[in-house]
Amino acid sequence: MKKETNKIAIKTIPLCIALAFTQQSFAHDAMHEMITPEVTVKEDKINPLPAATTSEVNEKKLIQLRTHTNDTAKLLDGEPGVSLYQAGGVSSMPVIRGFADDRIRIKVDGMDLISACANHMNTPLSYIDPANVGSIKVYAGVTPVSIGGDSIGGTIKVESAAPKFAKAGEGLLHEGQVGTFYRSNNDARGANFSATIANENFSARYTGSTVEANNYKAGGNFKPAGQAAWGRGSLSADEVGSTAYKSENHAMAFALKNDNHLFEFKVGVQNIPYQGFANQRMDMTDNNSQQYNLKYTGQYDWGNLQANVYHERTRHSMDFGKDKQYWYNSAMMGPANYNVAGMPMDTQGRNTGASLKADIILNERDSLKVGTEIQKYRLDDWWDPVANSSMMAGPNAFQNINNGQRDRYDVFTEWDAKWSKEWMSQLGLRHSTVKMDADDVHGYSTTMMSNYSTAANLFNNKSHTKTDHNLDMTALARFTPDETKIFEAGYSIKNRSPNLYERYTWSNTNSMVMNMNNWVGDGNGYVGNLDLKPETAHTLSLSGEWHDAQHEKWNLRVSPYYSYVDNYIDAVAFGPTNRADGFTNLSLENQTARLYGADISSNIVLGSLSNLGNFRAMGVVNYVRGKNKDTGDDLYNIMPLNAKFALEQRLGGWTNVAELKMVSAKDDIQAVRKELETSGYSIVNLYSSYDWTKVRFDFGIENVFDKHYYHPLGGAYLGQGATMMSSAMAPLHGTLVPAMGRSVNVGLTFKF
């Protein structure tokens, strides 16, 4: 398809204008982690020192965004340093300063969740609906060891709403809310409900949500009409295939407090009967998850104690959705173009973890965090034989990962010191032992003549047991010369061991099988590497913030950073690379990478006008550059220079926001993955809400001018037709996944 040639003038925007607008939590807000006002347990008594680059999505923004998305990752849109890999409707992958997926640590209610899928469709943030999110914090750059581990790019912490208790002498507390929404572009409709009942010491809360959506429409035609799946009919030229989805979430939370002690028990259940993926050859056809989470927090004379035990179980299935098919040309089976009924892929993941952390007050100057964490993860990934497929996909089940094991044992200590009114410091050490293993495998066929047997025997004859000993270190210093400035410098060494798919996917003789292991959405085929070493990132992060003395009228934060990564796991060519469908086959090797950039953020109160209310300007500017130092190639899926500006007006119960997003052209692309360039673009979003005491109405128009554009991290378009056959996919090779066109969104929430 012909690529748009317009490039926005973002590179010529004067930096001083960019600095005047950004949205960011003030630094002093990021210093403290509160549990809940109703409970006297408060971590801020320890006065911890997270990095100044920590940001938190404020409550008002969370409420606004819930009407416009059911993808929790998109609640991070506009946070400094954050971008998103596009995926399914509820499964985007967050990126922090160029590091994505398993390179960042994601904790949901204290649980370290892992994607149990060869294509990483059930991402950690997909397990909690935005309606159940109480807070989100992003730790970018030099992340304290008490928060980060087994990751090199930062940490995202998501917490559901804190428990509420009745006030003394006021009897029983009962409250709740019900909400509904509609989005015009993809006919998305859904509802959510929550209810709490509590006395002074016990609290119970239920949250539930459901959403269903059709395929969305791009801002213009991006392909020929047609080429839909068997029996599906054709898709219009602007319809983005395999983007429909349905999701249901339910959660119960119980809490018991006694003086300064809080016990919480949470149970979560999720069912996703289908979720299309436009940049994958497969779709999610079922995803069921159960989560059990027990947590204790206590305040003692010497400090705080926190304990957490959890278990999560996922049963996940993939196959061709209604927009995809498998068109099998087999001389052995008779006539050409024989239609094979599906190609099922199944996964079961079991994730059990525990943690114990103490915040100890040593004296007026010093505090200490010490803790330990254990995580035991099991994964089975198998593909049942395909009916009528002869030897190609049968007669046995294909074992992609057989009894995969990944166990992590961590200990850490972190020392915070307040040397003077101006100077604070933090030093931290974490040791991780990561043990991995997997059992022997076999392919669809076990005959001696089968190419599956050749690859399986090579894999089975090697040792699968791997043990990594990783040592993380962080050093932070903060200087506050007066009440209007904060400066911080930090250095860290962070490690991440490979995931199970990177180490143990084994079939390297069949492009079809390699296609089915793809966690980055680029359309290529992948095979793992048993000999991968852990990644080690050396990161230097600086930050300067200027603000008014009361932290109310304006602030400006500039945060440059630099990361050098030893043993960076990157793609390398493998086997036949010139395939008929235009894609390629790849393996993984340890190489060396460099990433650097800056986040610039600010907000400013503009003042008020008679009869028009109060005005505030906000925005963020992000830049990151990534390079493979061994090959000279660019790193994959690096977001180009981008900015987001917003003007907010408040008058009585009304809040109105005009938002401008600007993204530069992406021309730094990774050759080995055949990554495609994208043009620059600008889009406008408008949001409005009115909040009564018990009722809230939300209205928004996203992509107001129905701009047709391609998101730089959208991946290759594989959303329709015979996605597994070279000849069928060739006409659509070179097509990217287009972004959503104009959508009118409305939401209504009732509180009781």
C-alpha positions in Angstrom: 0.0 0.0 0.0 1.1 3.5 -0.6 2.4 5.1 2.5 1.4 8.5 3.6 4.2 11.0 3.1 3.1 13.8 5.5 5.5 14.3 8.4 4.5 16.4 11.3 6.6 19.2 12.4 7.2 17.9 15.9 10.9 18.0 15.5 10.7 21.7 14.9 8.5 22.5 17.9 10.4 24.8 20.1 11.4 22.9 23.2 10.3 25.8 25.4 6.7 25.2 24.2 7.0 21.5 24.8 8.2 22.1 28.3 5.2 24.3 29.1 2.7 21.5 28.8 2.8 18.0 30.4 1.0 15.9 32.8 2.8 14.4 35.7 2.4 13.8 39.4 4.4 16.1 41.6 7.6 14.6 42.9 6.5 14.8 46.5 3.4 12.7 45.7 5.6 10.0 44.3 7.6 9.7 47.5 4.9 8.0 49.5 2.8 4.9 49.1 -0.4 5.1 51.1 -2.5 2.1 51.9 -5.8 3.7 52.8 -7.0 6.7 54.8 -9.4 4.5 56.8 -6.5 2.3 58.2 -3.7 3.7 60.3 -1.1 1.6 58.5 0.9 4.1 56.5 4.2 3.4 54.6 5.0 7.1 54.5 6.1 7.0 58.1 9.2 5.3 56.7 9.7 8.1 54.2 10.9 5.9 51.3 12.8 7.3 48.3 11.6 6.0 44.9 13.1 7.6 41.9 11.9 11.1 41.0 10.8 9.7 37.7 8.1 7.7 39.4 4.6 8.8 38.1 1.1 7.9 39.2 -2.1 8.1 37.2 -4.2 10.4 39.3 -7.8 9.4 40.3 -9.5 12.0 38.0 -7.7 10.7 35.0 -8.5 7.1 35.8 -12.2 7.9 36.1 -12.1 9.7 32.7 -10.3 7.0 30.9 -12.5 4.1 32.0 -15.3 5.3 29.7 -13.0 5.2 26.7 -11.1 1.9 27.1 -11.3 -1.6 28.6 -7.6 -2.1 28.1 -5.9 -1.3 31.4 -2.6 -0.7 29.7 -4.1 2.3 27.9 -4.7 3.9 31.3 -1.0 4.7 31.1 -1.4 6.7 27.9 0.4 10.0 28.4 2.6 9.0 31.3 6.2 10.1 30.8 8.3 7.5 29.1 5.4 5.1 28.4 4.2 3.8 25.0 2.2 0.8 24.0 2.6 -2.3 21.8 -0.7 -2.6 20.0 -2.4 -6.1 20.5 -5.9 -7.3 21.2 -8.7 -5.1 22.5 -7.8 -5.7 26.2 -4.2 -6.8 25.9 -1.9 -3.9 24.9 1.7 -4.3 26.1 3.2 -1.3 28.0 6.7 -0.1 27.1 8.9 2.0 29.4 11.7 3.9 27.7 12.0 1.3 24.9 11.8 -1.8 27.2 8.7 -3.9 26.8 6.9 -7.1 27.8 9.0 -9.3 30.2 11.7 -6.6 30.4 9.5 -4.7 32.7 8.0 -6.0 36.0 4.2 -5.8 36.3 2.6 -6.3 39.7 -1.2 -6.5 40.0 -2.3 -6.4 43.7 1.2 -7.7 44.6 1.1 -10.6 42.2 3.9 -11.0 39.6 1.8 -12.2 36.6 3.2 -13.9 33.6 1.8 -14.2 30.1 0.9 -17.9 29.5 0.9 -17.8 25.7 3.3 -18.3 22.8 2.0 -15.0 21.4 1.7 -13.2 24.8 -2.0 -12.5 24.3 -2.9 -12.8 28.0 -0.6 -9.9 29.1 -0.4 -9.2 32.9 -2.5 -6.0 32.7 -5.3 -7.8 30.8 -6.2 -9.7 34.0 -7.7 -6.6 35.7 -10.4 -4.4 34.1 -10.0 -0.6 34.3 -13.2 -0.5 36.4 -11.5 -2.4 39.2 -8.2 -0.3 39.1 -7.7 1.9 42.2 -4.2 3.2 41.4 -1.3 2.7 38.9 2.3 3.7 39.5 5.1 3.6 36.9 8.7 3.3 38.1 10.9 4.3 35.2 14.7 4.4 35.0 16.5 3.5 38.2 13.8 1.4 40.0 14.4 0.6 43.7 15.3 -3.0 44.3 12.4 -3.4 46.7 10.1 -2.8 43.8 12.0 -4.1 40.8 13.4 -7.6 40.1 14.0 -9.9 37.2 13.5 -6.9 34.9 15.6 -4.3 33.3 13.2 -1.5 32.2 11.2 -0.5 35.2 8.1 -1.6 37.1 4.3 -1.0 36.9 2.3 -1.5 40.0 -1.5 -1.7 39.7 -3.7 -1.9 42.8 -7.4 -2.5 42.9 -9.4 -0.1 45.1 -8.4 0.0 48.8 -10.8 -1.5 51.3 -13.2 0.9 53.0 -14.5 0.6 56.5 -17.3 2.3 58.4 -16.3 5.1 60.7 -16.6 4.5 64.5 -20.1 4.9 65.7 -21.7 5.3 62.3 -23.0 1.7 61.9 -22.9 -0.3 58.7 -21.3 1.2 55.5 -22.9 0.2 52.2 -22.1 1.8 48.9 -21.6 1.0 45.3 -21.9 2.1 41.7 -23.0 0.8 38.3 -21.8 2.1 35.0 -22.4 1.5 31.3 -20.8 2.8 28.1 -20.9 2.7 24.3 -18.3 3.4 21.7 -19.4 4.0 18.2 -16.4 2.9 16.1 -16.4 -0.8 17.0 -19.9 -0.9 18.6 -18.2 -1.6 21.9 -20.8 -1.9 24.7 -20.5 -2.9 28.3 -21.2 -2.4 31.9 -19.5 -2.6 35.3 -20.8 -2.9 38.9 -19.2 -2.6 42.3 -20.7 -2.8 45.8 -19.1 -2.6 49.3 -20.6 -3.5 52.7 -18.5 -2.9 55.8 -18.5 -2.2 59.5 -15.6 -0.7 61.5 -13.4 -3.8 61.2 -14.6 -5.9 58.3 -15.1 -5.0 54.6 -16.4 -6.9 51.6 -16.4 -5.7 48.0 -17.5 -7.1 44.7 -16.6 -5.8 41.3 -17.8 -7.1 38.0 -17.5 -6.0 34.4 -18.3 -7.1 30.9 -17.5 -5.7 27.4 -18.1 -6.9 23.9 -16.9 -5.2 20.7 -16.9 -5.8 16.9 -14.0 -5.2 14.5 -13.0 -1.5 14.4 -12.7 0.7 11.4 -9.6 2.6 10.3 -9.7 6.2 9.4 -9.6 5.2 5.7 -9.2 2.3 3.3 -5.9 0.5 3.8 -6.4 -2.7 1.8 -8.6 -4.2 -0.9 -12.0 -5.3 0.2 -12.5 -9.1 0.6 -10.0 -11.9 1.5 -12.1 -12.9 4.5 -12.1 -16.3 6.1 -13.9 -19.3 4.9 -17.7 -18.8 5.1 -17.2 -15.3 6.6 -17.8 -13.2 3.5 -15.6 -10.2 2.7 -14.3 -7.4 4.9 -14.7 -3.8 3.8 -11.5 -1.9 2.8 -11.4 0.0 6.1 -12.4 -2.8 8.5 -9.5 -4.1 10.6 -9.9 -7.8 10.7 -9.5 -9.8 14.0 -10.1 -6.9 16.3 -13.4 -8.0 17.9 -13.3 -9.1 21.5 -15.4 -10.0 24.5 -14.2 -10.0 28.2 -15.8 -10.7 31.6 -14.2 -10.1 35.0 -15.4 -10.7 38.5 -13.6 -10.1 41.8 -14.3 -10.4 45.5 -12.2 -8.6 48.1 -12.4 -9.2 51.9 -10.6 -7.1 54.4 -10.2 -7.3 58.2 -8.5 -4.7 60.3 -7.5 -4.6 63.9 -5.8 -1.5 65.2 -2.7 -1.2 63.0 -3.1 -4.6 61.3 -4.8 -5.2 57.9 -5.6 -8.6 56.4 -6.9 -8.8 52.8 -8.1 -11.7 50.7 -9.0 -11.3 47.0 -10.4 -13.8 44.5 -10.6 -12.9 40.8 -12.1 -14.8 37.9 -11.7 -13.9 34.2 -13.3 -15.3 31.1 -12.4 -14.1 27.6 -14.4 -16.2 25.1 -12.7 -14.5 22.2 -10.2 -11.8 21.4 -8.9 -11.1 17.9 -5.3 -10.2 17.2 -4.7 -8.3 14.0 -0.9 -8.6 14.2 -0.9 -12.4 14.9 -1.6 -15.4 12.8 -3.8 -16.8 15.6 -6.6 -15.4 17.7 -7.5 -16.0 21.3 -10.5 -18.4 21.4 -10.7 -18.8 25.2 -8.9 -17.5 28.3 -10.0 -18.5 31.8 -8.1 -17.4 34.9 -8.5 -17.7 38.6 -6.5 -15.7 41.1 -6.2 -16.1 44.9 -4.4 -13.5 46.8 -3.8 -13.1 50.6 -2.1 -10.1 52.0 -1.1 -8.8 55.4 0.1 -5.3 56.3 1.0 -4.2 59.9 2.4 -1.1 61.6 4.7 -1.7 64.5 6.9 0.6 66.6 9.9 -0.4 64.6 8.2 0.1 61.2 6.0 -1.8 58.7 5.6 -5.5 57.9 4.0 -6.8 54.7 3.4 -10.4 53.6 1.8 -11.7 50.4 0.9 -15.1 49.1 -0.9 -15.7 45.8 -1.8 -18.4 43.3 -2.9 -17.8 39.7 -4.1 -20.4 37.2 -4.7 -19.8 33.5 -6.2 -22.0 30.8 -5.7 -20.4 27.4 -6.6 -21.5 23.9 -5.8 -20.1 20.4 -7.1 -20.9 16.9 -8.2 -19.1 13.8 -11.0 -16.6 14.5 -13.8 -15.8 12.2 -11.7 -13.6 10.0 -8.9 -16.1 9.5 -8.6 -19.5 8.0 -6.1 -22.2 7.1 -6.0 -23.1 3.4 -4.1 -26.3 3.0 -2.8 -27.3 -0.4 -2.1 -31.1 -0.1 -1.4 -33.5 -2.9 -1.6 -36.4 -0.4 -5.1 -35.4 0.6 -6.5 -35.0 -2.8 -7.7 -31.7 -4.5 -5.7 -28.6 -3.9 -7.1 -25.9 -1.6 -8.4 -28.4 0.9 -9.8 -26.5 3.9 -8.4 -27.7 7.3 -10.7 -27.2 10.2 -8.7 -25.0 12.6 -5.3 -25.4 14.2 -5.8 -25.4 18.0 -3.1 -24.2 20.4 -3.6 -24.7 24.1 -1.7 -23.5 27.2 -2.0 -24.0 30.9 0.0 -21.8 33.3 0.3 -22.1 37.1 1.8 -19.3 39.0 2.4 -19.4 42.8 4.3 -16.7 44.7 5.0 -15.4 48.2 6.8 -12.3 49.5 7.8 -10.9 52.9 9.0 -7.3 53.3 9.9 -5.2 56.4 10.4 -1.4 56.5 12.5 -0.8 59.5 13.1 2.6 61.1 16.7 2.6 62.3 16.9 6.2 63.6 15.7 9.6 62.5 18.1 9.5 59.6 18.1 6.0 58.4 15.5 3.4 57.4 16.0 -0.1 55.9 13.9 -2.3 53.7 14.6 -6.0 53.8 12.6 -8.8 52.1 12.4 -12.0 50.3 10.3 -13.3 47.3 9.6 -16.7 45.9 7.8 -17.4 42.6 7.2 -20.9 41.1 5.8 -21.0 37.6 4.7 -24.0 35.5 3.7 -24.0 31.9 2.4 -26.6 29.5 2.0 -25.5 25.8 0.6 -28.2 23.4 -1.2 -28.2 20.1 -3.7 -30.9 19.4 -3.6 -32.7 16.0 -5.5 -31.0 13.2 -8.3 -32.9 11.6 -7.8 -34.0 8.0 -4.2 -32.7 8.0 -2.4 -35.9 7.3 1.3 -35.8 8.5 1.6 -32.0 8.5 -0.3 -31.4 11.7 -0.9 -34.9 13.2 -1.4 -37.6 14.2 0.0 -36.6 17.6 -0.3 -33.5 19.7 2.6 -31.1 19.2 4.5 -30.4 22.5 5.7 -26.8 22.2 6.8 -26.6 25.9 6.4 -29.7 28.1 6.3 -29.0 31.8 8.2 -25.8 31.6 9.5 -24.6 35.0 10.7 -21.2 36.0 11.4 -20.7 39.7 12.8 -17.5 41.2 14.2 -17.0 44.7 15.0 -13.4 45.7 16.4 -11.5 48.7 17.0 -7.8 48.9 18.0 -5.0 51.2 17.6 -1.2 50.7 18.9 1.6 52.8 17.4 5.1 52.7 19.2 7.9 54.5 18.2 11.5 55.0 21.6 13.2 55.5 20.3 16.7 55.8 17.3 18.8 54.8 18.7 19.0 51.3 20.3 15.5 50.7 18.8 12.1 50.6 20.2 8.8 49.3 19.3 5.2 48.6 21.4 2.1 48.1 19.9 -1.3 47.3 21.0 -4.8 46.5 18.9 -7.7 45.3 20.1 -11.3 44.6 17.9 -13.5 42.4 18.3 -17.2 41.7 16.4 -18.2 38.6 16.0 -22.0 38.0 14.5 -23.1 34.7 13.8 -26.5 33.2 11.6 -28.3 30.7 10.9 -32.0 29.8 11.5 -33.7 26.5 9.2 -32.9 23.5 7.9 -34.3 20.3 6.2 -32.9 17.2 3.0 -33.8 15.4 4.7 -36.8 14.0 7.3 -39.0 15.7 8.4 -41.1 12.7 12.1 -41.2 11.9 11.4 -39.5 8.6 9.7 -36.5 10.2 11.5 -33.2 10.3 9.7 -32.7 13.7 11.7 -35.7 15.0 15.0 -34.3 13.8 14.5 -31.1 15.7 13.0 -32.7 18.7 15.9 -35.2 19.0 18.4 -32.3 18.8 16.5 -30.5 21.6 16.0 -33.6 23.8 19.6 -34.6 23.7 20.7 -31.3 25.3 20.4 -30.4 29.0 17.4 -28.3 29.7 18.3 -27.3 33.3 19.5 -23.7 33.6 20.3 -21.8 36.7 21.1 -18.0 36.7 22.4 -16.0 39.6 21.6 -12.4 39.1 22.8 -9.5 41.3 20.9 -6.1 41.0 22.2 -2.9 42.4 20.8 0.6 42.6 22.3 3.9 43.9 20.2 7.1 44.1 20.9 10.6 45.4 18.4 13.4 45.7 19.3 17.1 46.2 16.6 19.6 47.2 18.3 23.0 47.4 15.1 24.8 48.2 11.3 24.4 48.1 11.1 25.0 44.4 13.7 22.6 43.0 14.5 18.8 43.1 17.5 17.2 41.4 18.2 13.4 41.3 20.9 11.2 39.9 20.8 7.4 39.9 22.7 4.4 38.6 21.5 0.8 38.5 22.6 -2.7 37.3 19.5 -4.7 36.5 19.2 -8.3 35.3 16.5 -10.4 33.5 16.7 -14.1 32.8 15.0 -15.3 29.6 11.4 -16.4 29.7 10.3 -20.0 28.9 9.5 -19.3 25.3 12.8 -17.6 24.6 14.7 -20.6 25.9 12.6 -23.7 25.2 10.7 -23.3 21.9 12.5 -25.8 19.8 11.0 -26.6 16.3 13.3 -25.0 13.8 12.5 -27.0 10.6 9.0 -25.9 9.9 8.0 -22.2 9.1 4.4 -22.9 10.0 5.3 -23.9 13.5 7.8 -21.1 13.9 5.0 -18.6 12.9 3.0 -19.8 15.9 5.7 -18.7 18.4 5.6 -14.9 18.0 5.3 -12.6 21.0 6.2 -9.3 19.2 3.5 -9.1 16.5 5.9 -8.8 13.5 4.6 -11.7 11.4 7.9 -13.6 11.5 8.6 -17.1 12.7 10.7 -17.8 15.9 12.7 -20.5 17.6 14.2 -20.3 21.0 17.8 -20.7 22.2 18.7 -23.0 25.1 22.0 -21.2 25.6 20.7 -17.7 26.2 22.3 -15.7 29.1 20.5 -13.2 31.4 20.3 -9.6 30.1 22.2 -7.1 32.2 21.3 -3.4 31.9 23.5 -0.5 33.2 21.3 2.5 33.5 22.2 6.1 34.3 19.1 8.3 35.0 19.0 12.0 35.8 16.1 14.2 36.8 15.5 17.9 37.5 12.2 19.4 38.6 11.2 23.0 39.1 7.9 24.0 40.7 6.2 26.6 42.8 6.7 26.4 46.5 3.2 25.0 47.2 3.3 22.4 44.3 0.0 23.8 43.1 0.5 26.2 40.2 3.1 24.7 37.9 5.9 22.2 37.5 8.5 21.2 35.0 10.5 18.0 35.0 13.3 16.9 32.6 14.6 13.4 32.9 17.4 12.2 30.5 18.6 8.6 30.7 21.1 6.2 29.2 21.0 2.3 29.3 23.7 -0.1 28.1 22.6 -3.7 28.0 25.0 -6.6 27.9 23.6 -9.9 26.6 20.5 -8.2 25.1 18.3 -10.9 23.6 17.7 -9.9 20.0 16.6 -11.6 16.8 19.0 -13.1 14.3 18.3 -14.7 11.0 17.7 -18.5 11.0 17.1 -21.0 8.2 15.1 -19.9 5.2 14.8 -16.2 5.4 13.4 -15.3 2.0 9.9 -16.7 2.4 7.1 -16.4 -0.3 4.9 -14.4 2.2 7.6 -11.7 2.6 8.3 -12.6 6.3 11.4 -14.3 7.7 12.5 -17.0 10.2 14.4 -15.9 13.2 16.2 -17.2 16.3 17.5 -15.4 19.4 21.0 -14.5 20.5 22.7 -12.4 23.2 24.0 -9.2 21.8 24.7 -5.7 23.0 22.2 -2.8 23.0 22.2 0.9 23.8 19.1 3.0 24.6 19.0 6.7 25.5 16.5 9.5 25.5 14.6 11.9 27.7 11.1 12.5 29.1 9.9 16.1 29.6 6.8 16.8 31.6 5.0 19.7 33.2 1.7 21.3 34.0 0.7 24.9 34.6 -2.4 26.6 36.0 -3.4 29.2 33.4 -5.9 31.0 35.6 -9.6 31.5 35.5 -12.1 33.6 33.4 -15.4 35.0 34.5 -18.2 32.5 33.7 -15.7 30.2 32.0 -14.1 28.5 34.9 -10.5 27.4 35.6 -7.9 26.4 33.0 -4.9 24.2 33.2 -2.4 23.1 30.4 -0.8 19.7 30.5 1.3 17.5 28.3 4.4 15.2 27.9 7.2 14.8 25.4 9.1 11.5 25.0 12.1 10.6 23.0 14.0 7.3 23.0 16.6 5.8 20.6 17.7 2.2 20.5 20.6 0.5 18.8 22.1 -3.0 18.5 25.8 -2.3 19.0 26.9 -5.7 17.7 25.1 -5.5 14.3 24.5 -1.8 13.9 20.8 -2.5 13.4 18.1 -0.4 15.1 16.1 -2.0 17.9 12.6 -3.2 17.2 9.4 -1.3 18.1 11.1 1.8 19.4 8.6 4.6 19.6 9.7 7.7 17.7 9.6 11.3 19.1 6.1 11.9 20.4 4.1 14.5 22.4 0.8 14.8 24.1 -0.7 18.2 25.0 -4.0 18.9 26.7 -6.0 22.0 27.8 -8.4 21.4 30.6 -11.3 23.6 31.7 -13.4 23.1 34.9 -16.6 24.9 35.6 -18.8 23.7 38.4 -19.5 20.0 37.7 -18.2 20.3 34.1 -14.7 19.1 33.1 -13.7 19.6 29.4 -10.4 18.5 27.9 -9.0 19.1 24.4 -6.1 16.8 23.6 -3.5 16.8 20.8 -1.3 13.8 20.2 1.7 14.2 17.8 4.0 11.5 16.7 7.0 11.9 14.4 7.7 9.6 11.4 9.3 6.3 12.3 12.3 5.6 10.0 14.7 4.0 12.5 13.6 0.4 11.9 15.1 -3.0 12.5 16.2 -4.7 9.3 16.5 -8.3 10.6 12.8 -8.3 11.5 11.8 -6.5 8.3 10.2 -3.8 10.3 8.2 -1.2 8.3 8.4 2.6 8.5 5.4 4.7 9.5 4.6 8.3 8.7 4.1 11.0 11.3 0.6 12.0 12.4 -1.4 14.3 14.6 -4.8 13.5 16.1 -7.2 15.4 18.2 -9.4 14.0 21.0 -12.2 15.8 22.9 -13.5 14.7 26.3 -16.3 16.1 28.5 -17.9 15.1 31.7 -20.4 16.3 34.2 -20.3 15.1 37.8 -23.3 15.3 40.0 -23.2 13.9 43.5 -24.6 10.5 42.6 -24.4 10.6 38.8 -21.6 11.1 36.3 -21.9 11.5 32.5 -18.9 11.1 30.2 -18.7 12.0 26.5 -15.8 12.0 24.2 -14.8 12.0 20.5 -11.5 10.3 19.8 -9.7 10.9 16.5 -12.0 13.8 15.9 -11.0 14.3 12.2 -11.1 10.6 11.4 -7.3 10.6 10.7 -6.0 7.5 8.8 -2.7 6.6 10.3 -0.5 3.6 11.5 0.6 3.4 15.0 4.5 2.9 15.1 4.1 -0.1 17.4 1.1 -1.6 15.7 2.9 -4.5 14.1 2.3 -6.4 10.8 -1.3 -6.8 9.6 -2.3 -10.5 9.7 -6.0 -9.9 10.5 -7.7 -11.9 7.8 -7.6 -14.6 5.2 -5.3 -17.6 5.1 -2.7 -16.4 7.6 -0.6 -19.6 7.6 -0.1 -19.9 3.8 2.7 -18.0 2.0 0.8 -17.5 -1.2 -2.3 -16.2 0.5 -0.5 -13.8 2.8 1.8 -12.4 0.1 -0.7 -9.8 -1.2 -1.0 -8.2 2.3 2.7 -8.3 3.2 3.9 -4.8 3.8 0.6 -3.7 5.4 0.7 -2.4 8.9 -2.1 -2.6 11.4 -3.9 0.8 11.1 -5.1 2.7 14.1 -8.8 3.2 15.0 -10.7 6.0 13.2 -13.1 8.4 14.7 -15.2 7.1 17.7 -17.9 8.8 19.7 -17.9 7.4 23.2 -20.5 7.9 26.0 -20.7 6.6 29.5 -23.0 6.9 32.5 -22.2 6.1 36.1 -24.6 5.9 39.1 -23.4 5.8 42.7 -25.5 4.5 45.5 
